[in-house]
Structure formats: structure tokens, C-alpha cells
Amino acid sequence: MSNVVSQPRSVVRKFLARPQSEGLGATVRRSIGRFELKYFDPFLVLDEFSVSAPAGFPDHPHRGFETVTYMLQGAVTHEDFEGHKGTIEAGDLQWMTAGRGIVHSEMPSSHGTQIGLQLWINLSSKFKMMEPRYQEMSSKDILEASKDGVKVRVIAGEALGVTSPIYTTTPTMYLDFTIKPGSHVRQPIPLSWNAFVYVLEGEGRFGNSRSSSVSAHHIVLLGPGDGLEVWNKSSKSVRFVLIGGEPLGEPVVQYGPFVMNSQEEIDQTIEDYENCVNGFEKARQWKSESSTFLGY
């Protein structure tokens, strides 16, 4: 990807992600997947979650998309009905392709408050029934680059000459930027992709150096163009994720944790899950250790 940005993207919409309840006693700031923004092709949900034990996200299913969990603070333990179990801590990544079906739990595994981002990425019709898989990366293995007061963690895609090894079924970029006061970054984005920014800390100016600053917990939707320019004119560093993806342009029918292309496919998914067939066979006998321990 060239570093040249000839058509910078401007901000077309921004709003604050307000806290709401989700799971069992957890709080999320949902910026995509709520009434203001139901879907931003190919992105179904973006949550900044905050959870303390015994609250969490006990056993639940998924089909038809990917979930990307990026921890910012604390740790979360994941278990699924295939016997996969692991803990992701601050800075770690789990890229889960649910495909034809996963039943799993996500529960706090350390004291205090666990904070992270979870992104749901839609899969095209030809991949919705693929076999589930995981890509996991510890914080120390996520590639980073720094230049002129800008640091980026390259979770998916490419930035500052560094390319992530993560394979994205739906072509996606996911970059965690920290920009020091007085610094500026120019990041290319494929012209045909949708892209947005979610601010984690501090405040920055996006798209235009004279625009108003955008602060933490705000999502910024970007218009057309081949890249983004960001300025930090404040006295503190700004940290944000820049996420972009290739639109699928397909019908979306969602029923909670199931995302397909038609109501008939949703009806079939519900039937498959209730009868533990067609990808959900192991759900019949499975219960996570955390759910058993906590009596869910």
C-alpha cells in the first residue's frame, strides 16, 4: 500500500457511544450496531466493553461473522464447545471466525475492571458456513512502528511500512494509533473501503486540521477518499483505532448472535442451534467451566 494520500477523507458523522447494559451485568459503549448506526458495511458491531467478575458474557452462540477482541485493560478467559480455551490480557488479540457455528463464553479472569474492544465483521455469503477458526496474538507479537511522534500497533493491514500477519476473510484494516502532542499522521485507506475511527484516549482532529477536536468514546465515520489525516493539537497524547473494511454489498438479516443473508437462513440457523445440528452438534453436551463454577 502506497503512503501517498491524494484524496484525504473527511468526517461525515460523529457521535458519542453511550454506556448500555449487555451480557450478564456487563457495560458496553456500542457505537456500531445501535439505533443511530445499525450497520456500517462490513461492520456489524463495535463495543467498548467494561466488565468485572462475576459479570460477563456466559455461554452464547454465533454464526455468520467474525468477532475481533482486543484487550485494553485486565484479562478475559474464552472457552468454546470445541475445547478451545485461553486468556487474553491487555494488548492481546483474538480474531475468531465463527463461520457455521460456535458456542462460547467470555468471562473476566482478573480482579478489577476488564476493558476491551469487540468488533463484529460480517462474512460474505460464500464464507458464512465456513469452518470456525481462531487467530490469536499476544501483545508482544503485535507488530509496531513509530515515526515522528506517531506510534501504531498493526493489528490487521499495513501502516508505516509494517504489515500484520493476521488473515482477514473480509478484507480489513485495524490500526491502533497513539499520536504525541504536535504530531500528525497520514494513513492510506483503500479507496473503495468504508472506514471509521474510535477514540480511546485524549482528543484529535480528523480529516481537517481546523476541524473541532474529537474526544474519547466518540466514533467518527469517514467519507470517500484514499486516506486519513489526523492532527494532535492538544497537550496530551491521543489514542484511537482506525478500522476499515471492504463492503460486501449483500443483504443483512440479523437475529441477535446470528447474521445471515435471508430470513429463511436465520430460521434454519435457529433450528440448527435448537436441535444441535449442522455445526452446533457439540452444543448439546457442553457447558463452560466458568458458567458451571458461577452457576449460570
N, C-alpha and C positions, 0 to 999 in steps of 0.2 A: 504494500500500500504506500503510495507516494505521500510525502509530508506536505505537499503543496495544497493549500486551501484557497480556491479561487472564488467560491460562492459560499461565504460563511452563512450558517443557519441562524435565523433569528428566533426569538421566543414568541410562540404563538399563543401560549396559555400557561398559566401557573396557578397553583393553589396549595393550601396547607393541608397536609394529611393529618386529620384529627384522630385522637385515640378512640378505639371501639373495642368491645369485648369479642373474643374469638377463642375457639377451643374450649378448654376447661379452666376457666379462671385466668386466662392469658389476656394481654392487651396488645393490640396491633394498631399501628398507624398505616391505614390502607390508602394508597394513592392511585393504584390501578385496580379495577375490579369493584368499584363503588359507584354510586349513582351519578357522580359527575363524569366519570370515565369508566364505562363498563369494560371496554376492550381497546387496546392500542396495538393493533396487529403487528407482530405475533404475540404480544404480551397480554396475559390474562389477569395476573395479579402481581402487585408489588406490596409486600408488607414489611414494615419495620416492627419486629416483634419484641416484646418485653415480657419476661415470664420468670416467676420464682416458684420453686417447689412448695407445695405439691401440685401446683397448677401446671398445665402443659397441653400437649396435643396427643392424647391417648389414641389407641388403635383406630385407624381410619383408612379407607381405600382411595386409590387414584386410578384413572385410566385416561389415555389420550393426550398426555402432555408431559413436560419435564418440570421438575422443581429444582431450583438452584438455591442452596442455603449457604450464606456467607456470614460467619460469626464475627461480631464486633466486640463482644464482652462476654465473659463466662464460658459455659460449655453446655452442649446438648448431646444426649445419647439417642441414637437412632437404632431401632430394631425393625426387622421385617419378617414376613412369613416364609421367606426363603432361607432364613437362618443368618442373614447378614446383620451384623451388629457393630457399632463403632461410635466413638465420641469425637465430636468436632469442637475445637476450642477457638479462642479469639484469633482471627486471621485465617482460620481454616476454611476450606471449601468442600461442599458436597454437591455434585451435579448428578441428579437422579433422573433417569429416563423411565417414567412409569410404563409407557407403552401399553401393552394389552392388559396389564393389571399388577398392582402392588397393594398390599395391606401393610401398614407400618405404624410406628409410634415415634414421637419426637418429644423427649422429656428432659427437663433440667437435670444436670449432673454435677452441679457445684453449688456452693452457697451463694446467697445474694441474688442479684438480678441478672438474667441472661438476656443479652440483646443481640439481634442479628437482622439480616435482610433475607426474605424469601421471595424469590421471583418465580412465577409460573410462565413457562414458554410453551405456546401451542405447538403441536406437531401437525404436519400436513396429513391428509387422509391416507397417503401411502405408507406413513410411518406410525399411525395411531395404534396399530396392533402388533408392533414390533416387540421383540423380547425385552423385558426390563434390563437395565444395566446401571452401573454406577461409575462415576469418575470422582475420585476423592484426592484432595491435595492438602497437605499440611502447610501452615503459614510459611515455613522456611523454604518450601519448594515453589511457592508462587513467585514468578519472575517479576523483578522490579527494575525500573530505570529512573535516573534522576538527571536533570539538566536545568540550569539557570533558575533555581528556586522552585522547580516543579518535580514532584515525585509521583510515580504511577506504579500501581500494582496491576499487572496484566492478567486478569482472571480468564478472559477469553478475548481473542482477537489480537490486535497489534497496536503498540504505541511506543514512541521514541526508539524505534528500531528493534523492539523486543516483541516476540511472538509467543503466545501461550500454547502449550501442547494440548489443551482441552479441545476435544472434538465436539462441535455443535451440530446436531442433526438439523435443526433450523438455524441457518447461519446467523450468528450473534456475536456482538462485541460487548464486553463487560469490563470496565476500567475504573479503578479506584484511585482518584487523583487527590493529592494534597499540594496546595499552592501557597507559598510563603507570601507575606505582605509585599506589595510592589511588583510581584511577578505576574506573568502572562503565559498562557499556553494556547497553542493552535493544534487541534486534533482532527485529522481526516475522518470522515464517515462516508461509507459508500452512498452514492447519490440516490439510489432507489430505496434505501432503508428508512424505516421510522426510527427515531431516536429521542431520548429524554435524559434529563439529569435529575438526580435526587440528592439534595444537600444534607450531609450528615453533621457537619460542624462548621461554625463560622458563617461568613457570607461572601458571596462573589457576584460579579457582574457577567452575565451570559449573553453572547451574541453581539453586544454593543458596549463599548467602554463607557458610554454615557447613560446606559440604562440604569434603572434602580437596582439596588443590591437585593439578592435573594438569600434568605437565611435558612437555618436548619429546619428539617421536616417538610420542606416545600418540594413539590415536583414541578419541573419545567419541561414542557413539551416543545420540541424544536420543529421549525418549519423545514421546507425543502432547502437543499444545498449539499455541498460536498465536505463540510466540516464544521467544527465549532471553535469559537474563540472565547476564552474566559480570562477575566482580569480580577486580581485581588487588590482592591484599593483600600482595604481596611488595615487595622493594626495587628490582626491575628490571622493565623493560617485558616484557609478554607479547605474543607474536605468534602468531596462529593463523588458519587458514582455516575459515570456516563455509560448508558446502556443503549444499544441499537440492535435492530434485527431486520431481516428480510421479510416483508409482509407476505403472508400466504395467500390472501385474497380468496379464502374459502368460507363457506357458511360455518357459523359457530353456534352450537347448541350445548348449553351447559346445565348440568344438574348437580350443584354442589361440587364434589370432587371428581366428577366425570365430565369430560369435554369431548364431544364428537361433532359430526357434521350434519346430523339429522335427528329428529325426534325418534324415529324408528331405531336408530343406533343407540340412543340413550335408553330407550325402553329395553332393548336387548342387553345393554350393559347392566341395568338394574336387575334383570332376570338372571344374568350370569352371576352377578355378585350374590344375590339371594340364594341361588342354587349351588354356589361354589363350583362353577364350571368355566371353561373357556378362558383360562388364565387365573381364575380365583380358586382353583382346586384346594390349595393349601390353607385357605382361609377357614375351612370347616373345623380344623382341629387346633388352630393357632391362637395363642394369646400372648402378648408381650410380657416379658418379665416385669417390667415396670408397672404395667396395668394389674398384673397379678399381685404384686407387692403392695400397691396402693389400694387394691380392692375395687378397681373400676370395672 
